[in-house]
Amino acid sequence: MRQFDETLQFIDNLDHADSPQAVCKLLVGVTGNFGLTALMAGTVPRAGTPRTRQKSHVLLCDWPSQWLERYVEKNYVDRDPVVLYMRQSPTLVQWRDAAQKLQIGPGGREVLGDAGQFHLKDGFAFPLITLEGTMVMVSLGGEDVDISPEGQGMVSLVSTYAIGRAMQLYHSEAIFDQRPDLTPREIECLKWAAEGKSEWEISRILAISEHTSEKHLLNAKRKLGAVNRVHAVAEAIRLGYIS
């Protein structure tokens, strides 16, 4: 219950943030409890993207400024094992595991070695898929990371909401000024989604087709201004649709 209350308070604080920088500061304030003291979130550049355009992919960044400059200057994005892993298999992964699974060479080891000089010795990353199908990679790191699988789930949830809030601030026209009018069926689907049920499982529970359950969730996400399913659930909790 305490963690749930703290999550609600964090969401409320984010709703009062007036800039992406404020969102970033709030998020790192939470993730820092697990040793995750630095954050980078942005769309993943295609291989060979010119260095002059790489920073335009960044949505939120709390990396040490000198590390960011070195990262871009040396074009590390095309050698970073975490980015390479995310391009091939967009799933949650710990930095060290990405390096091991890809069996990185000298180039990848150089990236991780340089990151360690800036107190970024390990971390984890996960993808966030927006409603438009764009993948945003969220990467959190630090010098002394200590996080359980349960903690990873909580950090993923608050990070997802934070990225959604930052995107709203970047595109203020997408902000809903009033509580959206969700239908009873959309609310039911969101409640079961909050329980971790898939679209197919929701369709069985509510005796509707899988296509219909998908449609209800998509409509709910659109009305809530959410970037994905997890963000929609967080919004529904904040607005009192789920208690």
C-alpha positions in Angstrom: 0.0 0.0 0.0 2.8 2.4 0.9 4.5 1.9 -2.5 1.1 2.4 -4.2 0.6 5.7 -2.3 4.1 6.8 -3.2 3.4 6.0 -6.8 0.2 8.1 -6.8 2.1 11.0 -5.2 4.8 10.8 -7.8 2.2 10.8 -10.6 0.6 13.9 -9.0 4.0 15.6 -8.8 4.6 14.9 -12.4 1.2 16.4 -13.4 2.4 19.7 -11.8 5.8 19.6 -13.6 5.9 22.4 -16.1 8.9 21.3 -18.3 10.6 18.1 -19.4 13.6 19.1 -17.3 11.3 19.1 -14.2 10.0 15.7 -15.2 13.5 14.4 -15.5 14.5 15.7 -12.0 11.5 14.1 -10.4 12.1 10.8 -12.1 15.7 10.6 -11.1 14.7 11.5 -7.6 12.8 8.2 -7.5 15.2 5.9 -9.5 18.1 7.2 -7.4 16.8 5.2 -4.5 17.9 2.1 -6.4 21.3 3.5 -7.4 20.0 4.6 -10.9 21.2 8.2 -10.8 21.4 8.9 -14.5 18.7 8.8 -17.2 18.6 8.8 -21.0 15.3 8.4 -22.9 14.8 8.9 -26.6 14.0 7.4 -29.9 16.7 5.0 -31.2 18.6 6.4 -34.1 19.1 4.3 -37.1 22.6 2.9 -37.7 24.7 5.6 -39.4 22.7 8.6 -38.2 25.0 11.6 -38.5 26.3 12.9 -35.1 24.8 16.3 -35.8 21.3 14.7 -35.7 21.7 12.3 -32.8 20.8 14.8 -30.0 17.5 15.5 -31.7 16.4 11.9 -30.7 16.7 12.7 -27.0 13.5 13.3 -25.0 14.9 13.3 -21.4 18.5 13.3 -20.4 20.2 13.5 -17.0 23.6 12.0 -18.1 26.7 13.9 -17.1 27.2 16.6 -19.8 30.8 15.6 -20.6 29.7 11.9 -21.0 26.9 13.0 -23.5 29.4 15.1 -25.5 31.9 12.2 -25.6 29.1 9.7 -26.5 28.1 11.9 -29.5 31.6 12.9 -30.5 32.8 9.3 -30.7 29.6 8.1 -32.3 29.1 5.5 -29.6 25.4 5.0 -30.5 26.5 2.6 -33.2 28.7 0.6 -30.8 26.7 0.8 -27.6 25.8 -2.8 -26.7 22.6 -1.6 -25.0 21.4 0.3 -28.1 22.5 -2.6 -30.3 20.5 -5.0 -28.1 17.4 -2.8 -28.2 17.5 -2.6 -32.0 17.6 -6.4 -32.2 15.5 -7.4 -29.2 13.4 -4.6 -27.7 12.9 -6.0 -24.3 14.0 -5.0 -20.7 17.7 -5.8 -20.3 20.4 -5.1 -17.8 23.4 -3.4 -19.4 25.9 -6.2 -18.4 23.5 -8.8 -19.8 23.2 -7.0 -23.1 27.0 -7.0 -23.4 27.2 -10.7 -22.6 24.4 -11.7 -25.0 25.9 -9.8 -27.9 29.4 -11.0 -27.2 30.7 -7.5 -27.7 34.1 -6.7 -29.2 36.6 -3.9 -28.4 34.2 -1.2 -29.6 31.5 -2.2 -27.2 33.9 -2.6 -24.3 35.2 0.9 -25.0 31.7 2.4 -24.6 31.0 0.6 -21.3 34.5 1.4 -20.0 34.1 5.1 -20.8 30.7 5.1 -19.2 32.2 3.7 -16.0 34.5 6.7 -15.8 31.4 8.9 -15.4 30.0 6.7 -12.6 27.8 4.7 -14.9 29.0 1.2 -14.3 25.7 -0.7 -14.8 22.0 -0.1 -15.3 19.1 -1.4 -17.3 17.1 -0.3 -20.3 13.6 -1.0 -21.6 11.5 0.0 -24.6 8.4 2.1 -24.6 6.2 1.8 -27.7 4.0 4.8 -28.4 0.6 4.6 -30.0 2.2 5.7 -33.3 4.5 2.7 -33.2 7.6 4.7 -32.3 10.0 3.0 -30.0 11.5 5.1 -27.1 14.4 3.5 -25.3 14.7 4.3 -21.6 18.1 3.7 -20.1 18.9 4.2 -16.4 22.4 3.7 -14.9 24.6 4.4 -11.9 27.7 3.5 -10.0 26.1 1.2 -7.4 22.9 -0.3 -8.8 20.8 -2.3 -6.4 17.4 -3.2 -7.7 15.1 -6.3 -7.4 12.8 -7.6 -10.1 9.9 -6.0 -8.2 11.8 -2.7 -8.1 12.4 -2.9 -11.8 8.7 -3.2 -12.4 8.0 -0.1 -10.3 10.7 1.9 -12.0 9.4 0.8 -15.4 5.9 2.0 -14.4 7.0 5.4 -13.1 9.4 5.9 -16.0 6.7 5.1 -18.5 4.4 7.7 -17.0 7.2 10.2 -16.8 8.1 9.8 -20.5 4.5 10.1 -21.4 4.3 13.3 -19.4 7.4 14.7 -21.0 6.0 14.0 -24.4 2.8 15.8 -23.4 4.9 18.8 -22.5 6.8 18.6 -25.8 3.4 18.5 -27.6 1.2 20.6 -25.4 -1.7 20.4 -27.8 -2.1 16.7 -26.8 -2.8 17.5 -23.2 -6.4 16.8 -22.1 -7.7 19.8 -20.1 -10.6 17.9 -18.6 -11.2 14.3 -17.3 -11.9 12.3 -20.5 -15.3 10.6 -20.8 -14.5 6.8 -20.8 -17.2 4.3 -21.5 -18.0 1.6 -18.9 -16.5 -1.0 -21.2 -13.3 1.0 -21.7 -13.0 1.3 -17.9 -13.6 -2.5 -17.4 -10.9 -3.3 -20.0 -8.5 -0.9 -18.3 -9.1 -2.4 -14.9 -8.3 -5.9 -16.2 -5.3 -4.5 -18.0 -4.1 -3.2 -14.7 -4.3 -6.8 -13.4 -1.9 -7.8 -16.2 -4.5 -9.5 -18.4 -3.9 -9.7 -22.2 -6.5 -8.5 -24.8 -7.4 -12.2 -25.3 -7.9 -12.8 -21.6 -10.0 -9.7 -21.2 -12.2 -10.8 -24.1 -12.8 -14.1 -22.4 -13.6 -12.4 -19.1 -16.0 -9.9 -20.6 -17.5 -12.3 -23.2 -16.5 -10.1 -26.1 -14.2 -10.6 -29.1 -10.5 -10.0 -28.8 -10.8 -7.4 -31.5 -13.4 -5.6 -29.4 -11.2 -5.6 -26.3 -8.3 -4.3 -28.3 -10.6 -1.5 -29.7 -11.8 -0.5 -26.2 -8.2 -0.3 -24.9 -7.0 1.7 -27.9 -9.9 4.1 -27.5 -9.1 4.5 -23.8 -5.4 5.2 -24.5 -6.4 7.8 -27.1 -8.8 9.5 -24.7 -6.3 9.5 -21.8 -3.5 10.9 -24.0 -1.4 7.8 -23.1 1.6 6.7 -25.1 1.0 3.0 -24.4 -0.9 0.5 -22.3 1.1 1.0 -19.1 0.8 4.8 -19.3 -3.0 4.4 -19.8 -3.3 2.4 -16.7 -1.3 4.9 -14.7 -3.5 7.7 -16.1 -6.7 5.8 -15.2 -5.4 5.3 -11.6 -4.6 9.0 -11.3 -8.0 10.1 -12.6 -9.9 7.7 -10.3 -11.1 5.2 -12.8 -9.2 2.5 -11.1 -8.9 2.3 -7.3 
